[in-house]
Structures are given as C-alpha cells and as structure tokens.
Amino acid sequence: MNSPWRTAAVLLAAGSGSRMGHKPKSLLELDGEPLIRRSARQLLDAGVTQLVLVLGHYAADIEAPLAGLPVLKVYNPDPDQGLVSSQRLGLQAIDADVGAVVMSLADQPLVTTADIETLIQAFAQAPTDTGMLFPLVNGQPGNPVLLSAPTRLEILAGDSAFGCKEWRQRRPGLTMKLPVDNPHFVTDLDRPQDIANFEKVHGMRLQWPPAWTD
C-alpha cells in the first residue's frame, strides 16, 4: 500500500495557448470563477498540503485570481520548451517529505474535489511499488496523474526531456491504470471549438474575462 502521508500537487499553467488563439485558457470562467482558481481550490479542498503552480506565459494574469490561496508559484523561464520542462520545475519545488504528487492541468473544467479524492484514495490502496496512477476512461488515459515519491526523484534524475510520459513508457510494470466511467478526467480545452462543444454537451457556459474578450 502506498502511504501518501503528505500529498502535494503540481498545477501546470505555463503554456502559450497557441491553439486557443494565444489566450490563457486557465482564465476561462465557469460560473464566474476562473478555471485556474477553481483547479487550485479543488486540489486544496481534496487535502493537498502543498500546491505548486508552474507559470510561464501570461504569468501575471494567471496568478492574480489566486490571491488568498496558499500557492507556491514557480516560473518557467522558457515555457516554449514544452510541458516536460514545466513538470520538472514543479517537481523540483516539492518538499522532500511528500509521499505522493498530483500532477494536474489547469484546463479541465469538470474535475471536482471528489474526483481528486478518488484518485488519492486509489493510490493509497495500490500495491506498495506503484510509481504512477492515472485514470483510464473507456480506454483513454486521463488526468490528473499521481506519482510516488521515488518516481518524482527518478524523473528529476533524468535529463531535461524526461517527464511523466517518458517515465511511464520506461516503467509500465509500475504504472497503475484506474478504470473509471468518469468523463471529467478526459475533458479539457485546447481549441475554441472545445469551448463550444463543452457548452453543447454539458449545458454550462465558459466565458473569457473582459480583458481577453475579442
């Protein structure tokens, strides 16, 4: 059994949003709340004791809605290097005594506190040598992903191109797929069309804040 006596989280929000028309998709608002604050709040409500936010593009805009939340901010000086560079920066900032890390994306509007708690509980009950756990929805891998402390260290011991995906490919026997019938884990926002599809399918409206309205 894994024992994540302290569970931390890395929330990734450094991208340029190039496929979203170069807009910070984590600032899209659902029920008046920016997705970045919604994501951070739900991670904290799920019992995460350390929350690391990795920023890059639009850093000042993205961190503003997080006022009042206990978030450690890390800045990627070259976010265009890609997701792995942000993963590694976030993992480097995690305290040494953390037993599990939730790797979370800031563009998943449906993920709830209960969803995160489900993953944490499943990881705690997994075999001791489980290094990674991710939700599997109808054969599709989803997010967030959970890492053990040894996995975090092993990723950081790799070169600059070695991240979560590369670790999973190298260590398939230590990776646990959690089959769930929950579309929250595979619903994200990459393109403007995804916003329209989200509203059509889920009946909820996503809005850009005034500063980012065309």
C-alpha positions as CSV (number, residue, x, y, z in Angstrom):
1,M,0.0,0.0,0.0
2,N,1.2,3.5,-0.8
3,S,1.2,5.8,2.2
4,P,0.9,9.4,0.9
5,W,1.2,10.9,4.4
6,R,1.6,14.2,2.7
7,T,0.1,14.7,-0.7
8,A,1.3,17.6,-2.8
9,A,0.2,18.9,-6.2
10,V,1.8,20.5,-9.2
11,L,-0.7,22.6,-11.2
12,L,0.6,23.3,-14.8
13,A,-0.4,26.6,-16.3
14,A,2.7,27.8,-18.3
15,G,1.6,27.3,-21.9
16,S,1.0,29.9,-24.5
17,G,-2.5,28.7,-25.5
18,S,-1.4,28.8,-29.2
19,R,-4.2,26.5,-30.2
20,M,-6.7,28.7,-28.3
21,G,-5.7,31.8,-30.3
22,H,-2.9,32.7,-27.9
23,K,-5.1,33.1,-24.9
24,P,-4.6,31.8,-21.4
25,K,-7.3,29.1,-21.3
26,S,-6.9,28.7,-17.5
27,L,-8.6,32.1,-17.2
28,L,-11.8,30.9,-18.8
29,E,-14.6,31.4,-16.3
30,L,-17.1,28.7,-15.2
31,D,-19.9,30.1,-13.1
32,G,-17.9,33.3,-12.7
33,E,-14.8,31.5,-11.4
34,P,-11.5,31.3,-13.4
35,L,-10.5,27.8,-14.1
36,I,-7.1,28.4,-12.5
37,R,-8.7,29.3,-9.2
38,R,-11.2,26.5,-9.5
39,S,-8.4,24.0,-10.0
40,A,-6.3,25.3,-7.2
41,R,-9.2,25.4,-4.8
42,Q,-10.3,21.9,-5.5
43,L,-6.8,20.5,-5.1
44,L,-6.6,22.2,-1.7
45,D,-10.1,21.0,-0.7
46,A,-9.0,17.4,-1.6
47,G,-6.4,17.6,1.1
48,V,-3.3,18.6,-0.8
49,T,-0.8,20.1,1.7
50,Q,1.5,21.8,-0.8
51,L,0.4,23.3,-4.1
52,V,3.0,24.3,-6.6
53,L,1.8,26.4,-9.6
54,V,4.0,26.5,-12.6
55,L,3.7,29.7,-14.6
56,G,5.2,30.9,-17.8
57,H,3.2,32.8,-20.5
58,Y,0.6,35.3,-19.0
59,A,2.0,34.7,-15.5
60,A,0.8,38.0,-14.0
61,D,-2.7,37.5,-15.4
62,I,-3.0,33.9,-14.2
63,E,-1.6,34.4,-10.7
64,A,-4.0,37.3,-10.0
65,P,-7.1,35.2,-9.4
66,L,-5.2,33.1,-6.9
67,A,-5.0,35.8,-4.3
68,G,-5.5,34.5,-0.8
69,L,-4.8,30.8,-1.7
70,P,-1.7,29.1,-0.3
71,V,0.1,28.5,-3.6
72,L,3.8,28.3,-4.2
73,K,4.5,29.9,-7.6
74,V,7.3,28.7,-9.8
75,Y,8.2,30.5,-13.1
76,N,9.3,28.7,-16.2
77,P,11.8,31.0,-17.9
78,D,11.4,29.2,-21.2
79,P,7.9,27.6,-21.3
80,D,8.1,27.1,-25.0
81,Q,10.4,24.2,-24.2
82,G,7.3,22.3,-23.6
83,L,5.2,20.5,-20.9
84,V,8.1,18.4,-19.6
85,S,10.1,21.5,-18.6
86,S,7.2,22.7,-16.5
87,Q,6.6,19.3,-15.0
88,R,10.3,19.1,-13.9
89,L,10.3,22.6,-12.4
90,G,7.1,21.8,-10.4
91,L,8.5,18.5,-9.1
92,Q,11.8,20.2,-8.1
93,A,9.8,22.6,-5.8
94,I,8.0,19.8,-3.9
95,D,9.0,19.2,-0.3
96,A,11.2,16.2,0.4
97,D,8.8,14.6,2.8
98,V,5.9,14.4,0.4
99,G,4.6,10.9,-0.2
100,A,2.6,11.5,-3.4
101,V,2.2,14.2,-6.0
102,V,-0.9,15.0,-8.0
103,M,0.1,16.3,-11.5
104,S,-2.8,18.5,-12.6
105,L,-3.7,20.5,-15.6
106,A,-5.4,23.9,-15.4
107,D,-7.8,23.4,-18.4
108,Q,-10.0,20.6,-17.0
109,P,-13.3,22.4,-16.1
110,L,-15.2,19.3,-14.8
111,V,-12.7,17.8,-12.4
112,T,-14.0,18.1,-8.9
113,T,-12.6,17.7,-5.4
114,A,-14.4,14.3,-5.1
115,D,-12.6,13.2,-8.4
116,I,-9.2,14.1,-6.9
117,E,-10.0,12.4,-3.6
118,T,-11.0,9.3,-5.6
119,L,-7.5,9.2,-7.2
120,I,-5.7,9.9,-4.0
121,Q,-7.6,7.1,-2.2
122,A,-6.9,4.6,-5.0
123,F,-3.2,5.4,-4.9
124,A,-3.1,4.9,-1.2
125,Q,-4.6,1.5,-1.6
126,A,-2.4,0.5,-4.6
127,P,0.5,-2.0,-4.2
128,T,3.5,-0.6,-2.5
129,D,5.7,-0.4,-5.6
130,T,3.1,1.5,-7.6
131,G,5.0,4.5,-9.0
132,M,2.3,6.2,-11.0
133,L,-1.5,6.1,-11.3
134,F,-3.8,7.6,-13.9
135,P,-7.5,7.3,-14.7
136,L,-8.5,5.3,-17.7
137,V,-11.8,6.3,-19.2
138,N,-13.1,3.9,-21.9
139,G,-9.5,3.2,-22.9
140,Q,-8.5,6.8,-22.9
141,P,-5.8,7.9,-20.4
142,G,-6.8,11.0,-18.4
143,N,-5.6,13.5,-15.9
144,P,-4.7,14.2,-13.1
145,V,-1.9,11.7,-12.7
146,L,-0.4,10.7,-9.3
147,L,3.3,10.0,-8.7
148,S,5.0,8.4,-5.8
149,A,8.0,10.0,-4.1
150,P,10.5,7.6,-5.7
151,T,9.0,8.3,-9.1
152,R,9.4,12.0,-8.5
153,L,13.1,11.5,-7.7
154,E,13.6,9.2,-10.7
155,I,12.1,11.7,-13.1
156,L,14.3,14.5,-11.7
157,A,17.4,12.3,-12.0
158,G,16.7,12.0,-15.8
159,D,17.7,14.5,-18.4
160,S,15.8,17.7,-19.3
161,A,13.5,15.8,-21.8
162,F,12.4,13.1,-19.2
163,G,9.0,13.7,-17.7
164,C,5.9,11.8,-16.6
165,K,5.1,10.3,-20.0
166,E,8.7,9.1,-20.5
167,W,8.8,7.5,-17.1
168,R,5.5,5.7,-17.8
169,Q,6.9,4.3,-21.0
170,R,10.1,3.1,-19.2
171,R,8.3,1.7,-16.2
172,P,5.0,0.2,-17.4
173,G,5.0,-2.5,-14.7
174,L,5.0,0.1,-12.0
175,T,2.1,2.1,-13.6
176,M,-1.4,1.5,-12.5
177,K,-4.4,2.3,-14.7
178,L,-7.5,3.1,-12.8
179,P,-10.6,2.2,-14.9
180,V,-13.4,4.8,-14.3
181,D,-16.5,5.8,-16.0
182,N,-16.0,9.5,-15.5
183,P,-15.6,11.9,-18.4
184,H,-14.3,14.6,-16.1
185,F,-10.8,13.1,-16.4
186,V,-10.7,13.4,-20.2
187,T,-12.5,16.7,-20.8
188,D,-10.0,19.5,-21.5
189,L,-9.9,22.7,-23.6
190,D,-7.4,23.1,-26.4
191,R,-9.2,24.9,-29.1
192,P,-12.0,27.5,-29.4
193,Q,-14.2,24.6,-30.8
194,D,-13.7,22.8,-27.5
195,I,-15.4,25.6,-25.7
196,A,-18.4,25.4,-28.0
197,N,-18.5,21.6,-27.7
198,F,-18.3,21.8,-23.9
199,E,-21.3,24.2,-23.7
200,K,-23.3,22.0,-26.1
201,V,-22.6,18.7,-24.3
202,H,-22.6,19.9,-20.7
203,G,-25.0,22.8,-20.8
204,M,-22.6,25.0,-19.0
205,R,-21.1,28.3,-20.3
206,L,-17.5,29.2,-20.3
207,Q,-16.6,32.8,-20.7
208,W,-13.5,34.8,-21.2
209,P,-12.8,37.6,-18.7
210,P,-13.3,41.1,-20.2
211,A,-9.5,41.6,-20.7
212,W,-9.4,38.7,-23.1
213,T,-12.7,39.2,-24.9
214,D,-12.2,39.8,-28.6
